[in-house]
Amino acid sequence: MAMFYSNERDSRANWRQHVWKQLGPWECEQSCLSVENDRIQVCPTEGKLWAANYSQFYGMSLDEGLRYRLGTQRPSRTIMSMNEMQVNMDPQNDRLPQYFNAAEKWPGKIHEPLDQGNCAASWAFSTAAVASDRISIQSMGHMTPQLSPQNLISCDTRNQGGCAGGRIDGAWWYLRRRGVVTEECYPFSAPQQTPAEVGRCMMQSRSVGRGKRQATARCPSTHTYHNDIYQSTPPYRLSSNEKEIMKEIVDNGPVQAILEVHEDFFVYKSGIYKHTDVSFTKPPHYRKHNTHSVRITGWGEDRNYDGTTNKYWTSVHH
């Protein structure tokens, strides 16, 4: 399972499926975001690479958005010390397309995103999503599980914070060593009292030999009896080289990325997102940011009137 930290493109996004694009000029004639009385506000935007508008974050304070809607800790030393996977590029044969959508190459194998709500556990949601897609692709569709983020949130508690944030390296360790069941078996339960609550772990596994594991309990959900445990192969780190990331996605499926989320991202509606310092006139506490993890499923380019292009990654947020 592949992950990387920095990226060279911007992104096109829409809280569920986003497109980020990070190359090309950015001009903003007026602010598309303001924060008044600690509340996120929007003002109209025209002629920009991306449009701002009210979203499900309307009425939230910036602190609440950063605390409850993200949830991935900065890359640990474990991740940053991992050797980058060497991707062999053949200039003659590895001609990467200008546009790519994993769902088009692998129909029925790229899963729809789950809504993490006010549970700051993108560490669990993005990991489960990438693993789900990769299992479906590598099994050629014989297995198409949508793995359970709740299984990770409630049971992967070693140095993890559940709905108060966690580490993706810990999530991959748990997937490899312990495994998880499907979302249908162990569905996500949004926090009822405090966003930090994780719920009691209701699905452990035990070894049955040869690296395989078996569930020790029935599914928490009464809608299915299938409590198969799914495990992953070891994760590996990609370089920040744009072409190598693209080849990895084309060959093996979606990848996981960690990114910095700034205040303007909470009002993103459509287009190619690129961070702009629209709050530069505000005091420092209005210019906060935090880290988030996402699933990248493709890329593309938009052409401007002057002939220049804006490249982007297509990503899925939860």
NORGI-V371132 format. One record per residue. N is the residue number from 1. SS is DSSP state (~ for helix, > for strand, _ for the rest). PSI is psi as a letter, one per 30 degrees, with the letter a starting at -180 (999 if undefined). BURIAL is b if it has 16 or more other ideal C-beta (glycine too) atoms within 10 Angstrom, else e. Layout:
N;SS;PSI;BURIAL + N;SS;PSI;BURIAL
This chain:
1;_;k;b + 2;>;k;b + 3;>;l;b + 4;>;l;b + 5;_;e;b + 6;_;l;e + 7;_;l;b + 8;_;f;e + 9;_;l;b + 10;>;a;b + 11;>;k;b + 12;>;k;b + 13;>;l;b + 14;_;j;b + 15;_;j;b + 16;_;d;e + 17;>;j;b + 18;>;l;b + 19;>;k;b + 20;>;k;b + 21;_;k;b + 22;_;g;b + 23;_;k;b + 24;_;l;b + 25;_;l;e + 26;_;k;e + 27;_;k;e + 28;_;j;b + 29;_;f;e + 30;_;l;e + 31;_;k;b + 32;_;g;b + 33;>;k;b + 34;>;l;b + 35;>;j;b + 36;>;k;e + 37;_;h;e + 38;_;g;e + 39;>;k;e + 40;>;k;b + 41;>;l;e + 42;>;k;b + 43;_;l;e + 44;_;k;e + 45;_;k;b + 46;_;k;e + 47;_;g;e + 48;_;l;b + 49;_;f;b + 50;>;l;b + 51;>;k;b + 52;>;k;b + 53;_;l;e + 54;_;k;e + 55;_;a;e + 56;_;f;e + 57;_;f;b + 58;_;k;e + 59;_;f;e + 60;_;k;b + 61;>;l;e + 62;~;e;b + 63;~;e;e + 64;~;e;b + 65;~;e;b + 66;~;e;b + 67;~;e;b + 68;~;f;b + 69;_;g;b + 70;_;c;b + 71;_;g;b + 72;>;k;b + 73;_;l;b + 74;_;l;e + 75;_;k;b + 76;_;l;e + 77;~;f;e + 78;~;e;e + 79;~;e;b + 80;~;f;e + 81;_;f;e + 82;_;k;b + 83;_;k;e + 84;>;k;e + 85;_;k;e + 86;_;j;e + 87;_;j;b + 88;_;j;e + 89;_;k;e + 90;_;j;e + 91;_;f;e + 92;_;e;e + 93;_;f;e + 94;_;i;e + 95;_;j;e + 96;_;k;e + 97;_;l;e + 98;_;e;e + 99;_;k;e + 100;>;k;b + 101;>;j;e + 102;~;e;b + 103;~;f;b + 104;~;e;e + 105;~;e;b + 106;_;i;b + 107;_;k;e + 108;_;g;e + 109;_;f;b + 110;_;j;b + 111;_;k;b + 112;_;k;e + 113;_;k;b + 114;_;l;b + 115;_;j;e + 116;_;f;b + 117;_;b;b + 118;_;h;e + 119;_;j;b + 120;>;i;b + 121;_;h;b + 122;~;f;b + 123;~;e;b + 124;~;e;b + 125;~;e;b + 126;~;e;b + 127;~;e;b + 128;~;e;b + 129;~;e;b + 130;~;e;b + 131;~;e;b + 132;~;e;b + 133;~;e;b + 134;~;e;b + 135;~;e;b + 136;~;e;b + 137;~;e;b + 138;~;f;e + 139;_;g;e + 140;_;h;e + 141;_;g;e + 142;_;f;e + 143;_;k;e + 144;_;h;b + 145;_;k;b + 146;_;j;b + 147;>;l;b + 148;_;j;b + 149;~;e;b + 150;~;e;b + 151;~;e;b + 152;~;e;b + 153;~;e;b + 154;~;f;b + 155;~;f;b + 156;_;i;b + 157;_;g;e + 158;_;j;e + 159;_;g;e + 160;_;l;b + 161;_;g;b + 162;_;b;b + 163;_;g;b + 164;>;g;b + 165;_;l;b + 166;>;a;b + 167;_;k;b + 168;~;f;b + 169;~;e;b + 170;~;e;b + 171;~;e;b + 172;~;e;b + 173;~;e;b + 174;~;e;b + 175;~;e;b + 176;~;e;b + 177;~;e;e + 178;_;e;b + 179;_;l;b + 180;>;l;b + 181;_;a;b + 182;>;l;b + 183;_;e;b + 184;_;e;e + 185;_;e;b + 186;_;i;b + 187;_;l;b + 188;_;k;b + 189;_;j;e + 190;_;k;e + 191;_;k;b + 192;_;e;e + 193;_;d;e + 194;_;k;e + 195;_;f;b + 196;_;f;e + 197;_;k;b + 198;_;f;b + 199;_;l;b + 200;_;k;e + 201;_;k;e + 202;_;g;b + 203;_;j;b + 204;_;l;e + 205;>;l;b + 206;>;l;e + 207;>;k;e + 208;>;g;e + 209;>;l;e + 210;_;h;e + 211;_;f;e + 212;>;l;e + 213;>;l;b + 214;>;k;e + 215;>;k;b + 216;_;g;e + 217;_;l;e + 218;_;l;e + 219;_;k;b + 220;_;e;b + 221;_;k;b + 222;_;g;e + 223;_;f;e + 224;_;l;e + 225;_;g;e + 226;_;j;e + 227;_;h;b + 228;_;k;e + 229;_;k;b + 230;>;k;b + 231;_;l;b + 232;_;l;b + 233;_;l;e + 234;_;k;e + 235;_;l;b + 236;>;l;e + 237;>;k;b + 238;_;l;b + 239;_;l;b + 240;_;g;e + 241;_;k;e + 242;~;e;b + 243;~;e;e + 244;~;e;b + 245;~;e;b + 246;~;e;b + 247;~;e;b + 248;~;e;b + 249;~;e;b + 250;~;e;b + 251;~;e;e + 252;~;f;e + 253;_;a;b + 254;_;l;b + 255;>;l;b + 256;>;k;b + 257;>;k;b + 258;>;k;b + 259;>;l;b + 260;>;k;e + 261;>;k;b + 262;>;l;b + 263;~;e;b + 264;~;f;b + 265;~;f;b + 266;~;f;b + 267;~;g;b + 268;>;k;b + 269;>;e;b + 270;>;l;e + 271;>;a;b + 272;_;j;b + 273;>;k;b + 274;_;k;b + 275;_;k;b + 276;_;k;b + 277;_;i;e + 278;_;f;b + 279;_;g;b + 280;_;f;e + 281;_;f;e + 282;_;l;e + 283;_;l;e + 284;~;e;e + 285;~;f;e + 286;~;f;b + 287;_;h;b + 288;_;l;b + 289;>;l;e + 290;>;l;b + 291;>;l;b + 292;>;l;b + 293;>;k;b + 294;>;l;b + 295;>;k;b + 296;>;k;b + 297;>;f;b + 298;>;a;b + 299;>;l;b + 300;>;a;b + 301;>;k;e + 302;>;k;b + 303;>;k;e + 304;_;l;e + 305;_;f;e + 306;_;g;e + 307;_;f;e + 308;_;l;e + 309;>;l;e + 310;>;j;b + 311;>;l;b + 312;>;l;b + 313;>;k;b + 314;>;k;b + 315;>;l;b + 316;>;k;b + 317;_;l;b + 318;_;999;b
